[in-house]
C-alpha cells in the first residue's frame, strides 16, 4: 500500500518518501506551506465500510516494523448497491471535469450518440404511425436519462475511488498505452500489464503525448472478491478527465517507484505485443 500524508490545511494527500522527510513543501491544491512528516501516517478509511472491507484492509496493511504485505484490495468496476465494498490501495480522489471528460472520452461521446439515436428511432416509428407521440417523448427522455445516469455514476465512482495505475505511451498512430496494475484482491500479488487503445489523448490536458511519455491513470477492476485476483481492469488517463494540472501532478506523484518499476518490467516482457485489450501477467524479476 502506497504511503501518503495529508495537507494539514485542505486534506489533499501526497505520496510520502523517507528521503524527503522533514523538508518544507507547498501544497499544489491550496498553496499553503506544509512539512513532510518524519513518518507517513496510516491510511484513513472512509466510515461505514462493511466488515469484509475491514478484514481485507487489516490483512493487507503491514504491521509497523514487520515485513511488508502485498498491495491492498482493489475496487471492482461493476456498480453495486450499497456502493463501495472494497477500497483501492491508492484511490484517485479526483473530481470529474465533465466538459473535459465528454470532450476527451469515447464514453462521453457515446452519451451524445445514444441521446440522439434513441429519439431518431422513435421519431421514425412515429412518422410511420407505429407509435403514439407520448411514447416518443417518454421513451426518448427515459433512454437519455438512463444512459446518462449510468455513465455519470460510473465515471464519478471510478475517478474518486478507483486505483491509480502507471501507464506509458507505446504508440501514437493509433494511441496505445501500456498500463500496469496488481490484480490482487488482497491475497498475494498478481502484477499484470494491459494494452489499451485510448481515445481522446490528442485532446488531453497538456496536449497530445509523445511516444514513451509516462501518464497516470485511474482504474476500476472487474471480477469477484472470492477469487485471488481480479479478472480485468479498466484504466483511463487522468489528463482526459480534468483540466486541473495541479490534480494531474498530484495523482502522478502519488504513484510509488515500485509501480513504475513494475510497468517498466512489464513493457520489457511484452515481446512486441501491441494488440489492444491484451492482458498478460508480469513475470517476477
PEZI-V798632 format. One record per pair of residues at least 24 apart in sequence whose C-alpha atoms are under 6 Angstrom apart, sorted by the first residue. I is the first residue (numbers start at 1). J is the second residue. If there is no record, write none. Layout:
[[I	J] [I	J]]
//
This chain:
[[1	71] [1	72] [1	89] [4	40] [5	40] [14	254] [15	254] [28	246] [53	86] [72	186] [73	185] [73	186] [74	185] [75	220] [75	221] [76	220] [76	221] [76	222] [77	220] [77	221] [77	222] [88	162] [88	163] [90	163] [90	164] [91	161] [91	162] [91	163] [92	159] [92	160] [92	161] [92	162] [92	164] [93	160] [94	159] [94	160] [96	241] [97	241] [97	242] [100	241] [100	242] [101	240] [101	241] [104	200] [104	203] [104	240] [105	199] [105	200] [106	199] [115	144] [162	218] [162	219] [162	220] [163	218] [163	219] [164	217] [164	218] [165	217] [165	218] [166	216] [167	214] [167	215] [167	216] [168	212] [168	213] [168	214] [168	215] [169	211] [169	212] [169	213] [170	211] [171	211] [180	263] [183	229] [183	230] [184	229] [185	228] [185	229] [187	228] [191	281] [191	282] [192	280] [192	281] [192	282] [193	279] [193	280] [194	278] [194	279] [195	276] [195	277] [195	278] [196	276] [196	277] [197	276] [204	239] [204	240] [205	239] [205	243] [216	252]]
//
